[in-house]
Amino acid sequence: MDWKDVVAKVRKENPGLMLKDHLKMASKIYKPAEKAVEGAVKAVKNVAKKTAKVLKGGKKGKKSKSHKKRKGKKSKSRKAKKSKSHKKSKSHKKRKGKKSKGRK
């Protein structure tokens, strides 16, 4: 359809509106011939791709990327951490005891 044909069609459907309103409505409806053909070609290509996939045996899932572990310092276990902190607190108590004995 040509632009003039679209505008004429909109004017017939909506006779009470102003010309600027007719033009706005026509601009929403109108598609240039080249764009209309491009859209149809894209649609045909998409259908062709889908049918080719179906004929080959369906969709194949993408391979997931393997996650690499980061190399770094190994953390100490909880038991090792507790025993160290426990040792510190005992030695601390002993020091207090020794200091208090020496002061008396």
C-alpha positions as a Markdown table, in Angstrom:
| # | Residue | x | y | z |
|---|---|---|---|---|
| 1 | Met | 0.0 | 0.0 | 0.0 |
| 2 | Asp | 1.1 | 3.5 | -0.8 |
| 3 | Trp | 1.2 | 6.3 | 1.8 |
| 4 | Lys | -1.6 | 8.1 | 0.1 |
| 5 | Asp | -3.8 | 5.0 | 0.1 |
| 6 | Val | -3.2 | 4.5 | 3.8 |
| 7 | Val | -4.1 | 8.1 | 4.6 |
| 8 | Ala | -7.3 | 7.9 | 2.5 |
| 9 | Lys | -8.3 | 4.7 | 4.2 |
| 10 | Val | -7.9 | 6.3 | 7.7 |
| 11 | Arg | -9.8 | 9.4 | 6.6 |
| 12 | Lys | -12.7 | 7.3 | 5.5 |
| 13 | Glu | -12.8 | 5.3 | 8.7 |
| 14 | Asn | -12.6 | 8.4 | 11.0 |
| 15 | Pro | -14.3 | 11.4 | 9.2 |
| 16 | Gly | -14.7 | 13.6 | 12.2 |
| 17 | Leu | -11.0 | 14.0 | 13.1 |
| 18 | Met | -8.6 | 16.7 | 11.9 |
| 19 | Leu | -6.0 | 16.0 | 9.2 |
| 20 | Lys | -3.1 | 15.9 | 11.7 |
| 21 | Asp | -4.9 | 13.2 | 13.7 |
| 22 | His | -5.5 | 11.2 | 10.5 |
| 23 | Leu | -1.8 | 11.5 | 9.7 |
| 24 | Lys | -0.7 | 10.3 | 13.2 |
| 25 | Met | -3.0 | 7.3 | 12.9 |
| 26 | Ala | -1.8 | 6.5 | 9.4 |
| 27 | Ser | 1.8 | 6.7 | 10.5 |
| 28 | Lys | 1.1 | 3.9 | 13.0 |
| 29 | Ile | -0.4 | 1.7 | 10.4 |
| 30 | Tyr | 1.9 | 2.4 | 7.4 |
| 31 | Lys | 5.0 | 0.3 | 6.7 |
| 32 | Pro | 7.2 | 1.1 | 3.7 |
| 33 | Ala | 7.4 | -1.7 | 1.2 |
| 34 | Glu | 11.1 | -2.4 | 1.8 |
| 35 | Lys | 10.6 | -2.9 | 5.6 |
| 36 | Ala | 7.6 | -5.1 | 5.0 |
| 37 | Val | 9.6 | -7.3 | 2.7 |
| 38 | Glu | 12.5 | -7.4 | 5.2 |
| 39 | Gly | 10.2 | -8.5 | 8.0 |
| 40 | Ala | 8.7 | -11.3 | 5.8 |
| 41 | Val | 12.2 | -12.5 | 4.8 |
| 42 | Lys | 13.3 | -12.7 | 8.5 |
| 43 | Ala | 10.3 | -14.7 | 9.4 |
| 44 | Val | 10.9 | -17.2 | 6.6 |
| 45 | Lys | 14.6 | -17.6 | 7.6 |
| 46 | Asn | 13.6 | -18.2 | 11.2 |
| 47 | Val | 11.1 | -20.9 | 10.2 |
| 48 | Ala | 13.8 | -22.5 | 7.9 |
| 49 | Lys | 16.2 | -22.6 | 10.8 |
| 50 | Lys | 13.7 | -24.2 | 13.2 |
| 51 | Thr | 12.7 | -26.9 | 10.6 |
| 52 | Ala | 16.4 | -27.7 | 10.0 |
| 53 | Lys | 16.9 | -28.2 | 13.7 |
| 54 | Val | 13.9 | -30.5 | 14.0 |
| 55 | Leu | 15.1 | -32.5 | 11.0 |
| 56 | Lys | 18.6 | -32.9 | 12.5 |
| 57 | Gly | 17.2 | -34.3 | 15.8 |
| 58 | Gly | 16.1 | -31.4 | 17.9 |
| 59 | Lys | 17.9 | -28.9 | 20.1 |
| 60 | Lys | 21.2 | -29.8 | 21.6 |
| 61 | Gly | 22.0 | -28.3 | 24.9 |
| 62 | Lys | 24.9 | -26.0 | 25.4 |
| 63 | Lys | 27.8 | -27.4 | 27.3 |
| 64 | Ser | 28.2 | -25.7 | 30.6 |
| 65 | Lys | 31.5 | -24.1 | 31.5 |
| 66 | Ser | 33.6 | -25.9 | 34.1 |
| 67 | His | 34.2 | -23.9 | 37.2 |
| 68 | Lys | 37.9 | -23.8 | 38.2 |
| 69 | Lys | 38.8 | -23.8 | 41.8 |
| 70 | Arg | 41.0 | -20.9 | 42.9 |
| 71 | Lys | 44.4 | -21.8 | 44.3 |
| 72 | Gly | 45.3 | -20.2 | 47.5 |
| 73 | Lys | 46.3 | -20.7 | 51.1 |
| 74 | Lys | 44.5 | -23.6 | 52.8 |
| 75 | Ser | 42.4 | -22.6 | 55.8 |
| 76 | Lys | 43.0 | -24.3 | 59.0 |
| 77 | Ser | 40.3 | -26.6 | 60.4 |
| 78 | Arg | 38.1 | -25.4 | 63.2 |
| 79 | Lys | 39.7 | -27.8 | 65.7 |
| 80 | Ala | 43.2 | -26.4 | 65.0 |
| 81 | Lys | 41.9 | -22.8 | 65.4 |
| 82 | Lys | 40.2 | -23.6 | 68.7 |
| 83 | Ser | 43.2 | -25.4 | 70.1 |
| 84 | Lys | 45.5 | -22.5 | 69.3 |
| 85 | Ser | 43.1 | -19.9 | 70.9 |
| 86 | His | 42.6 | -22.3 | 73.8 |
| 87 | Lys | 46.4 | -22.5 | 74.3 |
| 88 | Lys | 46.8 | -18.7 | 74.2 |
| 89 | Ser | 44.2 | -18.3 | 76.9 |
| 90 | Lys | 45.9 | -20.9 | 79.2 |
| 91 | Ser | 49.3 | -19.2 | 78.8 |
| 92 | His | 47.8 | -15.9 | 79.4 |
| 93 | Lys | 46.3 | -17.1 | 82.7 |
| 94 | Lys | 49.7 | -18.6 | 83.7 |
| 95 | Arg | 51.4 | -15.3 | 83.1 |
| 96 | Lys | 48.8 | -13.5 | 85.3 |
| 97 | Gly | 49.4 | -16.0 | 88.0 |
| 98 | Lys | 53.2 | -15.6 | 87.9 |
| 99 | Lys | 53.0 | -11.9 | 87.9 |
| 100 | Ser | 50.7 | -11.7 | 90.8 |
| 101 | Lys | 53.0 | -14.1 | 92.8 |
| 102 | Gly | 56.0 | -12.0 | 92.0 |
| 103 | Arg | 54.3 | -8.8 | 93.2 |
| 104 | Lys | 53.4 | -10.1 | 96.6 |
